[in-house]
Amino acid sequence: MNPTVTRLQEHIEYPREGVLSKVLAKDTVCQYTLFCLAANTEISEHTSTRNATVNVLEGRGLLTLSGEEILLEPGVFIFMPANAPHALQAESNLSFLLTLSERSADIN
């Protein structure tokens, strides 16, 4: 994989409603996706077979992760272990970088 430089702010683009996602880079281990959600968008509870991190760039929302409510605002970083149930509510336009990674070792 070649080095990649991306200015995330240049890729943020909010849809009128729903979710817009853009895969910025991926390899056999990780996938890096920019998510842009319109205000009042909900993503219902689901799980992923991969570990994930969320790095909030803009906006506000609420993430429910394994029953715990976490305020989403710029600068918040969240690690979500594989198979953890989670749901999301965007209160305002919300953007975040989602990194999916293969499960390998426990992270403490």
C-alpha positions in Angstrom: 0.0 0.0 0.0 1.3 3.4 -0.9 1.4 6.3 1.6 -1.8 8.4 1.5 -2.3 11.9 2.8 -5.9 13.0 3.2 -7.3 16.2 4.7 -10.5 14.9 6.3 -12.2 18.2 6.4 -12.1 18.3 2.6 -14.1 15.1 2.4 -16.9 16.0 4.9 -20.1 16.3 2.9 -23.5 16.0 4.7 -26.4 14.4 2.9 -29.9 16.0 3.2 -30.9 12.9 5.1 -29.4 9.6 6.1 -25.7 8.5 5.9 -23.0 9.2 3.4 -19.9 7.0 3.8 -16.6 7.1 1.9 -13.9 4.5 2.2 -10.6 6.5 2.3 -8.2 3.6 2.4 -8.1 -0.2 3.1 -5.8 -3.1 3.1 -6.1 -6.7 4.2 -6.2 -5.8 7.9 -7.9 -2.4 8.2 -10.5 -0.2 6.5 -10.8 3.5 7.1 -14.2 5.1 6.4 -15.4 8.6 6.8 -19.1 8.7 7.9 -21.2 11.8 7.5 -24.7 11.7 9.0 -27.5 14.3 8.5 -29.0 15.7 11.7 -31.6 13.4 13.3 -30.3 10.3 11.6 -30.4 7.0 13.5 -28.4 3.8 12.9 -30.2 1.0 14.6 -28.4 -1.5 16.9 -26.1 -3.9 15.2 -22.7 -5.6 15.7 -19.6 -6.1 13.7 -17.3 -9.1 13.6 -14.3 -6.7 13.5 -12.8 -4.4 16.1 -13.6 -0.7 15.4 -12.6 2.8 16.5 -14.6 6.0 16.1 -12.9 9.3 16.0 -15.5 12.1 16.0 -14.6 15.1 13.8 -17.7 17.4 13.8 -21.2 17.6 15.3 -23.0 15.9 18.2 -24.7 12.7 18.7 -25.2 9.7 21.0 -23.6 6.3 20.7 -25.1 3.4 22.7 -22.4 0.8 23.1 -23.2 -2.4 25.0 -25.9 -0.5 26.9 -23.8 2.5 27.8 -24.6 5.9 26.4 -21.6 7.9 25.1 -21.8 11.6 24.0 -20.3 12.1 20.6 -18.6 15.4 20.1 -15.4 16.5 18.3 -12.3 14.9 19.8 -14.0 11.9 21.2 -12.2 8.6 20.5 -14.0 5.2 21.1 -12.7 1.7 20.8 -15.5 -0.9 20.1 -14.5 -4.5 20.5 -15.8 -7.0 17.9 -19.4 -8.2 18.4 -20.3 -5.4 20.8 -23.9 -4.2 20.2 -24.1 -0.5 19.3 -26.5 2.1 17.9 -26.1 5.7 17.0 -28.2 8.9 16.9 -26.9 12.1 15.2 -28.3 15.2 17.0 -26.8 17.6 14.5 -24.8 16.9 11.3 -22.2 14.4 12.5 -18.9 13.2 11.0 -16.5 10.6 12.2 -13.7 8.4 11.0 -14.5 4.7 11.5 -11.6 2.3 11.4 -12.4 -1.4 11.2 -9.6 -3.9 12.0 -9.2 -7.6 12.2 -9.3 -9.2 15.6 -5.8 -10.2 16.6 -4.8 -9.5 20.2 -6.6 -8.0 23.2 -6.3 -4.2 23.7 -6.2 -3.0 27.2 
